[in-house]
Amino acid sequence: MNKDLRVSLAAFDAMESQPDIKPEQRDAISLARAKVKRFARIKNPTRADVFELTREISGRLLSVLRKRQ
């Protein structure tokens, strides 16, 4: 697995371990983590694959984490 993807997974783990996180936020983080793990299995991802993954994860996380404030 790529070093950058491992760093991303570690960041998701750190976010999930926060005590003040809400259930819907935890679900969104878990989903994002699963998508990154699935992405890591793609042998030669295209730029389109990378952009799609980024769009999916950032859109979901931002919508859920904005509700936190």
Beta strands, then each sheet from edge to edge (+ up, - down):
end
